[in-house]
């Protein structure tokens, strides 16, 4: 059967198959790492490689794979960090316009948006991204500039609110704005925002895509004509490029994305269910729990509920802080999406939104045995209470 006659590959297969070398006799199975800052060039440069800040073949397999995973007809663009990708995409906002963003979002994203707005005479309107009507109203209010970019996180960091991406994308376009979705938490296995109407998707490749807490990288994906070239120009001018070894490591990590996400999602839901019934836990939030405010929306729009959950122990902030010290298997650390399970009290960070509870712990579930993870949490909760 010809490739054209086959049905599209599943995302799980795409993560393994995309970005491979051509199948010719004696070819390697994996793309090689090219270690060169410059290329042989004479005369007027054409389409060939010239200088690694512009482009290098070591990025291409990863860019092809991430683009394919997000369902784009164009390769992704990889950046030196998730924030480098976010900064490049935020610069698509027109000076003097508004950026509508979630009130609960990655702290550095909101910081970058606010700083850009201050420089360019723009405004940042922070909204409850799960309240579709409120978001639509913020796009084109009667008493301020209209939005040129709607920034969506779904689920949000750290409150795990779930947005109605198709409705928000349609509303953004109606208002003349671009819709950007940070898909780091859900991964392309959990949702594909481009297919739901988004114009640009961003990732912290550092997290689930690479998956081993051993590199820092970002990516942006778009299917809109002209946007990729604008983002490429921003990356080139800003010099926010990843190194070749990081690109190779990220692609190697991506090959096991489906296995890691399948395991961590299943464990996260099981832990959420158990913690929800724990006498020493005041509140658990996970999109897979019926008690989650947007559970039905998540079930409708997402393929899986993600590997992040939050909990609030009955003892308040002191108990939350003590829990991070009492666990033995869970790693108290910022960041997320690695093979190891980690947890963090978010309000220990001074810039965290005041609407995030002081005692909220964000848990990133890894691929360890779920019974070991449960035993460690249960023991630590009881030790903290004692």
Secondary structure per residue as TSV (DSSP state, phi and psi in degrees):
chain	resnum	aa	ss	phi	psi
A	1	X	-	360.0	133.5
A	2	X	-	-72.9	156.6
A	3	X	G	-57.5	-34.3
A	4	X	G	-66.5	-29.3
A	5	X	G	-84.0	-15.0
A	6	X	S	-79.7	153.0
A	7	X	-	-71.1	156.9
A	8	X	-	-57.1	146.3
A	9	X	-	-69.4	149.3
A	10	X	-	-69.1	157.0
A	11	X	H	-56.5	-36.4
A	12	X	H	-62.1	-39.7
A	13	X	H	-74.3	-38.1
A	14	X	H	-58.6	-39.1
A	15	X	H	-60.3	-29.0
A	16	X	H	-90.0	-38.2
A	17	X	H	-92.6	-28.7
A	18	X	T	-72.0	148.7
A	19	X	T	75.8	25.8
A	20	X	-	-92.9	153.8
A	21	X	-	-64.6	161.5
A	22	X	-	-60.7	144.4
A	23	X	-	-85.1	84.8
A	24	X	-	-122.9	154.3
A	25	X	T	-54.4	126.6
A	26	X	T	84.5	0.9
A	27	X	-	-75.6	151.3
A	28	X	-	-71.8	155.5
A	29	X	S	-75.2	-34.7
A	30	X	S	-109.1	147.5
A	31	X	-	-67.0	140.8
A	32	X	-	-75.8	160.6
A	33	X	-	-88.9	126.2
A	34	X	-	-101.1	118.6
A	35	X	-	-105.7	87.5
A	36	X	-	-154.9	132.8
A	37	X	S	-85.3	-16.8
A	38	X	B	-147.2	170.0
A	39	X	-	-132.4	153.8
A	40	X	-	-62.1	128.1
A	41	X	-	-153.7	129.0
A	42	X	-	-131.4	154.4
A	43	X	S	69.2	-159.2
A	44	X	S	-76.7	123.5
A	45	X	-	-61.5	143.1
A	46	X	-	-116.3	-131.7
A	47	X	S	-87.0	-6.5
A	48	X	S	-74.5	167.4
A	49	X	-	-63.7	143.6
A	50	X	-	-127.2	-52.4
A	51	X	B	-155.6	139.4
A	52	X	T	-68.9	-19.4
A	53	X	T	-67.3	-26.1
A	54	X	T	-82.2	-45.6
A	55	X	-	-173.0	153.3
A	56	X	-	-153.9	143.8
A	57	X	H	-65.3	-16.9
A	58	X	H	-69.2	-25.3
A	59	X	H	-76.7	-28.1
A	60	X	H	-59.5	-45.0
A	61	X	H	-60.2	-41.8
A	62	X	H	-66.6	-43.7
A	63	X	H	-63.5	-39.0
A	64	X	H	-63.8	-44.1
A	65	X	H	-67.3	-44.5
A	66	X	H	-67.5	-40.3
A	67	X	H	-61.1	-43.6
A	68	X	H	-65.4	-40.3
A	69	X	H	-61.1	-35.4
A	70	X	T	-86.1	1.6
A	71	X	T	76.6	23.5
A	72	X	-	-90.3	148.8
A	73	X	S	-80.9	-7.6
A	74	X	S	-115.0	149.5
A	75	X	-	-64.5	154.1
A	76	X	-	-67.4	172.5
A	77	X	E	-117.0	125.2
A	78	X	E	-95.0	146.5
A	79	X	E	-127.7	168.0
A	80	X	S	-67.5	-19.8
A	81	X	S	-160.2	165.8
A	82	X	H	-60.1	-39.0
A	83	X	H	-67.5	-32.0
A	84	X	H	-64.3	-40.6
A	85	X	H	-65.3	-45.5
A	86	X	H	-61.6	-44.1
A	87	X	H	-61.3	-42.7
A	88	X	H	-63.0	-40.9
A	89	X	H	-72.5	-38.7
A	90	X	H	-58.8	-30.4
A	91	X	T	-71.2	-4.9
A	92	X	T	-72.7	-17.0
A	93	X	S	-67.9	138.8
A	94	X	-	-77.1	137.1
A	95	X	T	-56.5	139.7
A	96	X	T	83.7	-3.6
A	97	X	S	-95.5	-169.3
A	98	X	E	-114.0	147.3
A	99	X	E	-110.7	118.6
A	100	X	E	-94.6	125.4
A	101	X	E	-140.4	158.0
A	102	X	E	-67.4	142.0
A	103	X	S	-67.5	-29.8
A	104	X	S	-106.8	110.0
A	105	X	S	-155.9	173.4
A	106	X	-	-54.9	126.5
A	107	X	H	-53.4	-44.5
A	108	X	H	-67.4	-30.0
A	109	X	H	-62.9	-49.0
A	110	X	H	-64.0	-38.5
A	111	X	H	-62.2	-46.2
A	112	X	H	-62.8	-41.2
A	113	X	H	-64.5	-43.4
A	114	X	H	-64.7	-41.5
A	115	X	H	-66.3	-40.2
A	116	X	H	-64.6	-42.1
A	117	X	H	-62.0	-40.5
A	118	X	H	-64.3	-37.1
A	119	X	H	-70.2	-36.6
A	120	X	H	-108.1	9.9
A	121	X	T	68.6	28.5
A	122	X	-	-101.8	-178.5
A	123	X	E	-133.1	153.1
A	124	X	E	-113.6	121.0
A	125	X	E	-104.1	116.8
A	126	X	E	-96.5	130.0
A	127	X	E	-132.1	163.3
A	128	X	-	-77.3	104.7
A	129	X	T	-66.6	-17.8
A	130	X	T	-81.2	-14.3
A	131	X	-	-92.8	92.2
A	132	X	H	-58.7	-43.5
A	133	X	H	-61.6	-40.4
A	134	X	H	-66.4	-38.4
A	135	X	H	-65.5	-45.4
A	136	X	H	-59.9	-41.5
A	137	X	H	-64.5	-32.3
A	138	X	H	-76.9	-16.9
A	139	X	H	-69.8	-36.8
A	140	X	S	-145.4	69.4
A	141	X	-	-73.1	162.7
A	142	X	T	-75.7	-19.4
A	143	X	T	-117.8	31.4
A	144	X	S	-172.9	175.5
A	145	X	-	-66.9	146.7
A	146	X	-	-71.8	157.4
A	147	X	E	-79.2	144.2
A	148	X	E	-108.5	-16.1
A	149	X	E	-139.5	129.0
A	150	X	E	-104.6	119.3
A	151	X	E	-101.5	127.0
A	152	X	E	-122.4	132.6
A	153	X	E	-114.9	135.1
A	154	X	S	-158.3	114.0
A	155	X	S	-66.3	154.5
A	156	X	-	-79.5	161.1
A	157	X	T	-108.1	117.2
A	158	X	T	-107.0	5.7
A	159	X	T	-83.9	-6.8
A	160	X	-	60.6	34.0
A	161	X	-	-72.5	145.1
A	162	X	-	-113.3	125.3
A	163	X	-	-92.2	153.0
A	164	X	-	-87.0	83.2
A	165	X	H	-58.8	-46.5
A	166	X	H	-58.0	-43.0
A	167	X	H	-67.2	-41.0
A	168	X	H	-69.2	-39.3
A	169	X	H	-62.6	-42.9
A	170	X	H	-63.1	-41.9
A	171	X	H	-66.0	-39.8
A	172	X	H	-61.1	-45.7
A	173	X	H	-65.2	-37.8
A	174	X	H	-61.0	-33.8
A	175	X	T	-88.0	0.1
A	176	X	T	81.8	21.3
A	177	X	-	-110.3	154.9
A	178	X	E	-80.8	146.0
A	179	X	E	-108.8	120.2
A	180	X	E	-115.1	134.8
A	181	X	E	-123.1	123.7
A	182	X	E	-82.5	110.4
A	183	X	-	-102.9	21.1
A	184	X	T	-60.9	-47.4
A	185	X	T	-67.5	-45.1
A	186	X	T	-78.3	-31.7
A	187	X	H	65.7	162.2
A	188	X	H	-64.6	-14.5
A	189	X	H	-76.8	-25.1
A	190	X	H	-93.3	-32.9
A	191	X	-	-162.2	153.1
A	192	X	-	-125.0	89.7
A	193	X	G	-60.3	-30.4
A	194	X	G	-60.4	-39.7
A	195	X	G	-69.7	-18.8
A	196	X	G	-95.2	5.6
A	197	X	T	111.0	-6.5
A	198	X	-	-66.9	152.9
A	199	X	S	-91.9	-35.5
A	200	X	E	-139.1	141.0
A	201	X	E	-118.5	136.4
A	202	X	E	-118.9	153.4
A	203	X	E	-137.9	142.1
A	204	X	E	-86.7	99.3
A	205	X	T	-61.0	-24.9
A	206	X	T	-48.2	-35.7
A	207	X	T	-83.4	-115.2
A	208	X	T	-69.2	-36.2
A	209	X	T	-61.5	-48.4
A	210	X	T	-80.3	-46.2
A	211	X	-	78.9	8.6
A	212	X	S	-130.9	13.8
A	213	X	S	54.0	38.1
A	214	X	S	-128.2	10.4
A	215	X	-	-157.8	164.2
A	216	X	-	-123.3	126.2
A	217	X	-	-164.9	156.6
A	218	X	E	-132.6	171.1
A	219	X	E	-152.2	150.9
A	220	X	E	-130.7	140.5
A	221	X	E	-132.2	134.9
A	222	X	E	-146.0	152.9
A	223	X	-	-116.2	7.7
A	224	X	S	-88.6	127.2
A	225	X	T	-56.9	130.6
A	226	X	T	92.3	-27.6
A	227	X	H	-69.6	-39.2
A	228	X	H	-62.1	-41.5
A	229	X	H	-65.6	-35.3
A	230	X	H	-66.2	-41.9
A	231	X	H	-69.2	-36.5
A	232	X	H	-62.7	-42.5
A	233	X	H	-63.0	-38.0
A	234	X	H	-67.0	-41.4
A	235	X	H	-63.1	-42.8
A	236	X	H	-65.4	-46.5
A	237	X	H	-67.4	-40.8
A	238	X	H	-79.0	-16.2
A	239	X	T	69.4	24.4
A	240	X	-	-87.5	65.9
A	241	X	-	-109.6	144.5
A	242	X	-	-81.7	157.9
A	243	X	-	-79.0	161.1
A	244	X	H	-64.6	-39.2
A	245	X	H	-66.8	-37.8
A	246	X	H	-62.8	-41.6
A	247	X	H	-63.4	-41.1
A	248	X	H	-66.3	-42.6
A	249	X	H	-64.2	-41.1
A	250	X	H	-63.1	-40.8
A	251	X	H	-66.3	-39.7
A	252	X	H	-62.7	-41.2
A	253	X	H	-64.8	-37.4
A	254	X	H	-61.6	-29.1
A	255	X	T	-60.4	-27.2
A	256	X	T	-104.3	13.8
A	257	X	H	-54.1	-47.0
A	258	X	H	-62.9	-42.3
A	259	X	H	-65.5	-43.4
A	260	X	H	-65.8	-44.9
A	261	X	H	-67.7	-40.2
A	262	X	H	-58.4	-44.7
A	263	X	H	-69.4	-47.8
A	264	X	H	-69.7	-35.5
A	265	X	H	-64.7	-44.5
A	266	X	H	-62.5	-42.2
A	267	X	H	-67.5	-39.5
A	268	X	H	-61.9	-42.6
A	269	X	H	-66.9	-40.9
A	270	X	H	-64.6	-43.1
A	271	X	H	-65.8	-39.3
A	272	X	H	-60.9	-42.5
A	273	X	H	-63.0	-43.1
A	274	X	H	-69.4	-42.4
A	275	X	H	-66.4	-31.8
A	276	X	H	-61.9	-25.1
A	277	X	T	-102.4	4.1
A	278	X	-	-78.0	133.3
A	279	X	T	-67.1	-18.1
A	280	X	T	-103.0	12.5
A	281	X	E	-116.1	124.0
A	282	X	E	-82.2	-34.3
A	283	X	E	-157.3	141.3
A	284	X	E	-126.8	139.1
A	285	X	E	-127.7	127.5
A	286	X	-	-157.9	133.8
A	287	X	T	-58.2	-20.0
A	288	X	T	-81.1	-11.2
A	289	X	S	-84.4	135.8
A	290	X	T	-57.0	-24.1
A	291	X	T	-74.8	-13.5
A	292	X	S	-66.1	135.2
A	293	X	T	-58.8	-29.5
A	294	X	T	-114.6	33.1
A	295	X	H	-59.2	-46.2
A	296	X	H	-65.1	-38.0
A	297	X	H	-64.1	-44.7
A	298	X	H	-62.2	-41.8
A	299	X	H	-63.1	-31.6
A	300	X	H	-81.2	-39.2
A	301	X	H	-100.4	-18.4
A	302	X	-	-113.0	151.1
A	303	X	S	-101.4	79.6
A	304	X	S	107.0	157.7
A	305	X	-	-106.7	5.8
A	306	X	-	88.5	170.7
A	307	X	S	-112.1	13.4
A	308	X	E	-110.8	139.6
A	309	X	E	-140.8	163.3
A	310	X	E	-125.2	151.4
A	311	X	E	-140.9	153.9
A	312	X	E	-126.4	113.3
A	313	X	E	-71.6	158.2
A	314	X	T	-66.4	-20.2
A	315	X	T	-86.2	4.8
A	316	X	H	79.3	-162.8
A	317	X	H	-57.8	-38.6
A	318	X	H	-63.8	-40.8
A	319	X	H	-67.2	-37.7
A	320	X	H	-63.5	-43.3
A	321	X	H	-67.0	-40.0
A	322	X	H	-64.7	-35.8
A	323	X	H	-61.2	-37.2
A	324	X	H	-65.8	-23.2
A	325	X	H	-89.7	-26.0
A	326	X	H	-87.4	-20.8
A	327	X	-	-69.0	149.8
A	328	X	S	-113.5	-32.6
A	329	X	S	-94.4	-45.1
A	330	X	S	-64.7	138.7
A	331	X	E	-97.6	121.2
A	332	X	E	-75.2	106.2
A	333	X	-	-162.3	155.0
A	334	X	S	-81.9	178.5
A	335	X	-	71.5	-177.9
A	336	X	-	-170.9	177.7
A	337	X	-	83.0	7.9
A	338	X	S	-88.3	175.3
A	339	X	S	-69.3	-20.9
A	340	X	S	-91.6	145.2
A	341	X	-	-81.0	139.6
A	342	X	E	-139.7	163.3
A	343	X	E	-148.0	155.7
A	344	X	E	-154.8	137.3
A	345	X	E	-84.7	110.7
A	346	X	G	-68.3	-34.0
A	347	X	G	-75.6	0.2
A	348	X	G	-68.4	-17.5
A	349	X	S	-87.4	119.0
A	350	X	T	-57.2	-30.6
A	351	X	T	-85.8	-3.2
A	352	X	S	-61.7	146.1
A	353	X	-	-57.0	139.0
A	354	X	T	-66.4	-16.2
A	355	X	T	-82.6	-5.3
A	356	X	S	-83.5	124.0
A	357	X	-	-58.0	144.8
A	358	X	T	-60.5	-30.1
A	359	X	T	-99.2	11.1
A	360	X	E	-77.9	128.5
A	361	X	E	-109.0	129.5
A	362	X	E	-96.4	125.0
A	363	X	E	-111.3	127.5
A	364	X	E	-106.0	114.4
A	365	X	-	-87.8	129.1
A	366	X	-	-95.9	-147.9
A	367	X	S	-112.5	15.1
A	368	X	S	-66.9	169.9
A	369	X	-	-64.0	131.5
A	370	X	H	-64.1	-30.7
A	371	X	H	-68.3	-36.6
A	372	X	H	-66.7	-41.4
A	373	X	H	-62.5	-42.5
A	374	X	H	-65.0	-46.2
A	375	X	H	-58.4	-40.9
A	376	X	H	-67.4	-43.5
A	377	X	H	-65.5	-46.5
A	378	X	H	-61.4	-44.9
A	379	X	H	-63.0	-44.4
A	380	X	H	-66.8	-38.7
A	381	X	H	-60.0	-43.8
A	382	X	H	-70.9	-36.3
A	383	X	H	-65.6	-40.4
A	384	X	H	-63.2	-44.1
A	385	X	H	-65.6	-35.0
A	386	X	-	-71.4	360.0
